[in-house]
Amino acid sequence: MGANIANGIGASALRKEDQRFLTGAGNYTDDINIPGQTYACFLRSPHAHAAIRKIDTRAAAAAPGVVAIFTGEDLAEAKVGGLPCGWLITDVNGQPMKEPPHPLLAQGKARHVGDQVAVVIAETYLQAKDAAELIEVDYEVLDAAVDVATATQPGQPAVHDIAPDNVCYVWGHGDKAAVDKAFAAAAHVTTLEFRNNRLIPNAIEPRAAVAQYSRSEDAYTLHVANQNPHVERLLMTAFVLGLPEHKVRVIAPDVGGGFGSKIFLYAEETVITWAAKRVNRPIKWTAERSESFLADAHGRDHATRAELALDKDGKFLAMRVHTKANLGAYLSTFASSVPTILYATLLAGQYATPAIYAEVTGVFTNTAPVDAYRGAGRPEATFTVERLVSAAALEMGIDQAEIRRRNFITSFPYATPVGLTYDTGNYEATLAAAMKIADVAGFPARREEAKKRGKLRGLGYSCYIEACGLAPSNVAGALGARAGLFEAGEIRVHPTGSVTVFTGSHSHGQGHETTFAQVVAERLGIPFENVDVVHGDTGRIPFGMGTYGSRSLAVGGTAIMKALDKVIDKGRKIAAHLLEAADSDIVFEDGNFKVAGTDKQVAFGQVAFSAYVPHNYPLDRLEPGLDETAFYDPTNFTYPAGSHICEVEIDPETGVVRVVGYTASDDFGNVINPMIVEGQVHGGLAQGIGQALLEQAVYDPDSGQLLTGSYGDYAMPRADDLPNFKVDTQVTPCTHNPLGVKGCGEAGAIGSPPAVISAVIDALKELGVRDMAMPATPHRVWQAIQSARA
Amino acid sequence: MNVKLSLTVNGKAVAAEVDPRTLLVQFLREHLRLTGTHVGCDTGQCGACTIHLDGRAVKSCNLLAVQAQGAEVTTIEGLAAPNGDMHPMQAAFKECHGLQCGFCTPGMVMSATALLKDNPKPTEEQIRAGLDGNFCRCTGYHNIVKAVQSCAAGS
């Protein structure tokens, strides 16, 4: 594929969205103000686990500006339902997972610090906040189950009565007997126990919503910072509020980052949508950052024991993984699927490991719900696989690159023992490219040079794979998904030949308005400037499953391609009429419909004009107009993969780890806009390096208080924490979508944590250090050095 | 008891009466509807609300509106030339793909312009240190640093 026009496929087109973002003309949810709007403030539980004996709202109701106050009791009376979970996991005994109620406002009990207990609606936000402080809640504080590793032990308090041992499910995947047999015969077994640290997504735009009810139309409009407005609407109307879907319009305008945390249906926007009719006023709610920390769905938080069996030559024989995954206090929208379907299916990585078994225990705790965060299950799987591989190489004295090469999958399609079929890839190519760019050959000299300065250098590898392009709906359905995972696209050709594209994907930083326009401009042979992309509005877009799982181009882009096929097919018929030729003789090239083998042609714009001014038009066999919609359901996942190499330098006196080199060679299939793809990789790397070195959500193990509840306590990566990145792409086109694309949004966050941790261990290995927990903070690294020296 | 406030915002004189606890960022966003200045945290750490106050980059969530009494304030809306041409820093951010979701961008651009005013030819390390008070969760800062370098090279 190559660009036939300016800013076509393969060009680093500058982004259409940047003009508004750079000049302050962006339109984020909190920027939206509706005449007569009120403001909501949620009163949140200060306790991790508490029975609510009584809520006294009298003083608050009398406070200045208060319009209304609602509690869980009011919602129960109004028969408002709880939040649904979108994925049913069936446990090892064939039983459905435990699904406790997830009320919008606490009913009877608060189950985590930050759980919503009441909402105050007032004329101004400050009045709502002042009044919320006047609500008196009589709590009976209960013991809390906080840590995922211990919450299932006997004697721990139960978060929900229906799960007295705090187990939501025990889920098994793979051939256990074959794995046990392979382990019994192995020459070497590598075993690791580790935590995949809990993270807080921290999109810089806090969640926000503005809900409004129109009495004249008996309809609702909700503006919400969300990654998938149609899914939001479906879940909210059908499962919670019992409203007819056509009476609710959900608009996700400019959204300031998502990283998974804005996929989910949350209580706050649901409550204010319901309340907008009750108070007959628009209601705005914007989270304060402290609320984001307490009440956005968190990510990761696994406790894992993993084993790799190898033969004497370092060939992998089998892998066995036991993971306890923290689900938090309630099942968030896709919580159940993240540590199961999106985790265990990826444990083959890039390797031809013949047998794999994983057992995952989903655990309720008195902490914020845990759900998808950039990578969602796949970073956890990659960390498991790549740390095992690096540790095995170290234990067996095999070179880090060599052990990987010995085990790479080299022929495709390849069916893994954990249920996926990789369609294509070239793992040798990305590893070779990464090693060259990272100058692995020059590393020993750099290590020596650092040593002279008293510093320790290390090199870490990670060869990751991910399953993206979610998902074939029938496959997802068989695995428990309660939704389809197709995408929709509409191409509206205007009479003068310019085009509006309506996509069910949603851009919250990914640049769809640019990338999708490049695809359409290239396919139709029209100027990039003549294509606009509309997303994020259930009132304008046919349908959509939204953006997550690096799916937008592979699934949403394909829906657009299918709609373009229909446009061109109809255009061909119109052109045949205009050119007085047979339909079958018309070809479409470079924006012109041509009679094959002649110089007779008509431009795309003329055909569009004819479709809307059908004076000379085949009205007997063709409808006027040129506006086509397509729905696309993928036939397989896509499998982006790559090799990352991290180089760190450690100051043994302070334990400070500095990333001095980071190289990523990724295979995303064909690339539409290299500039945007590089940007996506950079951002993912920052989050992955953040996980490895800086970030960790910490709850007090006894009280369940979130100790990292502000930017003063939760270490977000800053500009001076990160290096410049070297990024490269190798291309094996995806075989089952017309663009040949795989997806790039999550790769950086998936590939990087094990590369960083393995680099730290490599730097410290001469001291005898063999393991390092995430995040590898200066304190932790310094302690490891001290204990190794002791 | 409301307080009388007068100041200059983006070259225009502004007078208002505000609740004394109104933050400068609230005044800009809610009273003047200059919504380009964003709020990303409530603890003065994310930098999304950065503006220029008498030529210095400040976090407008860390000031009361009344502290800007008589001051000259520039927000992202006032950075471009009157004819609409982007400021060279805005243009550099676009050219270098120094933004993705755009939410931190106004604050980042305001910090970056102040940085170059103080130090027209900064090293990469100085740029990274200078932007330390502005979070970006999308870009990994790589292209932001590139944009500032590119702007410095061009000016």
Boltz contact constraints between the chains, C-beta under 6 A:
constraints:
  - contact:
      token1: [A, 14]
      token2: [B, 94]
      max_distance: 6.0
  - contact:
      token1: [A, 18]
      token2: [B, 94]
      max_distance: 6.0
  - contact:
      token1: [A, 21]
      token2: [B, 99]
      max_distance: 6.0
  - contact:
      token1: [A, 21]
      token2: [B, 102]
      max_distance: 6.0
  - contact:
      token1: [A, 21]
      token2: [B, 105]
      max_distance: 6.0
  - contact:
      token1: [A, 22]
      token2: [B, 90]
      max_distance: 6.0
  - contact:
      token1: [A, 22]
      token2: [B, 93]
      max_distance: 6.0
  - contact:
      token1: [A, 23]
      token2: [B, 80]
      max_distance: 6.0
  - contact:
      token1: [A, 24]
      token2: [B, 36]
      max_distance: 6.0
  - contact:
      token1: [A, 24]
      token2: [B, 76]
      max_distance: 6.0
  - contact:
      token1: [A, 24]
      token2: [B, 77]
      max_distance: 6.0
  - contact:
      token1: [A, 24]
      token2: [B, 106]
      max_distance: 6.0
  - contact:
      token1: [A, 26]
      token2: [B, 102]
      max_distance: 6.0
  - contact:
      token1: [A, 31]
      token2: [B, 35]
      max_distance: 6.0
  - contact:
      token1: [A, 202]
      token2: [B, 137]
      max_distance: 6.0
  - contact:
      token1: [A, 203]
      token2: [B, 137]
      max_distance: 6.0
  - contact:
      token1: [A, 204]
      token2: [B, 40]
      max_distance: 6.0
  - contact:
      token1: [A, 204]
      token2: [B, 48]
      max_distance: 6.0
  - contact:
      token1: [A, 204]
      token2: [B, 103]
      max_distance: 6.0
  - contact:
      token1: [A, 204]
      token2: [B, 104]
      max_distance: 6.0
  - contact:
      token1: [A, 204]
      token2: [B, 135]
      max_distance: 6.0
  - contact:
      token1: [A, 204]
      token2: [B, 137]
      max_distance: 6.0
  - contact:
      token1: [A, 205]
      token2: [B, 103]
      max_distance: 6.0
  - contact:
      token1: [A, 256]
      token2: [B, 101]
      max_distance: 6.0
  - contact:
      token1: [A, 256]
      token2: [B, 103]
      max_distance: 6.0
  - contact:
      token1: [A, 257]
      token2: [B, 101]
      max_distance: 6.0
  - contact:
      token1: [A, 257]
      token2: [B, 137]
      max_distance: 6.0
  - contact:
      token1: [A, 257]
      token2: [B, 138]
      max_distance: 6.0
  - contact:
      token1: [A, 288]
      token2: [B, 42]
      max_distance: 6.0
  - contact:
      token1: [A, 289]
      token2: [B, 41]
      max_distance: 6.0
  - contact:
      token1: [A, 289]
      token2: [B, 42]
      max_distance: 6.0
  - contact:
      token1: [A, 508]
      token2: [B, 101]
      max_distance: 6.0
  - contact:
      token1: [A, 509]
      token2: [B, 100]
      max_distance: 6.0
  - contact:
      token1: [A, 509]
      token2: [B, 101]
      max_distance: 6.0
  - contact:
      token1: [A, 509]
      token2: [B, 138]
      max_distance: 6.0
  - contact:
      token1: [A, 675]
      token2: [B, 97]
      max_distance: 6.0
  - contact:
      token1: [A, 679]
      token2: [B, 97]
      max_distance: 6.0
  - contact:
      token1: [A, 682]
      token2: [B, 139]
      max_distance: 6.0
  - contact:
      token1: [A, 682]
      token2: [B, 140]
      max_distance: 6.0
  - contact:
      token1: [A, 682]
      token2: [B, 142]
      max_distance: 6.0
  - contact:
      token1: [A, 683]
      token2: [B, 138]
      max_distance: 6.0
  - contact:
      token1: [A, 683]
      token2: [B, 139]
      max_distance: 6.0
  - contact:
      token1: [A, 683]
      token2: [B, 140]
      max_distance: 6.0
  - contact:
      token1: [A, 685]
      token2: [B, 140]
      max_distance: 6.0
  - contact:
      token1: [A, 686]
      token2: [B, 140]
      max_distance: 6.0
  - contact:
      token1: [A, 710]
      token2: [B, 43]
      max_distance: 6.0
  - contact:
      token1: [A, 711]
      token2: [B, 41]
      max_distance: 6.0
  - contact:
      token1: [A, 711]
      token2: [B, 43]
      max_distance: 6.0
  - contact:
      token1: [A, 711]
      token2: [B, 45]
      max_distance: 6.0
  - contact:
      token1: [A, 716]
      token2: [B, 135]
      max_distance: 6.0
  - contact:
      token1: [A, 718]
      token2: [B, 132]
      max_distance: 6.0
  - contact:
      token1: [A, 719]
      token2: [B, 128]
      max_distance: 6.0
  - contact:
      token1: [A, 719]
      token2: [B, 131]
      max_distance: 6.0
  - contact:
      token1: [A, 719]
      token2: [B, 132]
      max_distance: 6.0
  - contact:
      token1: [A, 719]
      token2: [B, 141]
      max_distance: 6.0
  - contact:
      token1: [A, 720]
      token2: [B, 128]
      max_distance: 6.0
  - contact:
      token1: [A, 720]
      token2: [B, 129]
      max_distance: 6.0
  - contact:
      token1: [A, 720]
      token2: [B, 132]
      max_distance: 6.0
  - contact:
      token1: [A, 722]
      token2: [B, 140]
      max_distance: 6.0
  - contact:
      token1: [A, 722]
      token2: [B, 141]
      max_distance: 6.0
  - contact:
      token1: [A, 724]
      token2: [B, 142]
      max_distance: 6.0
  - contact:
      token1: [A, 725]
      token2: [B, 142]
      max_distance: 6.0
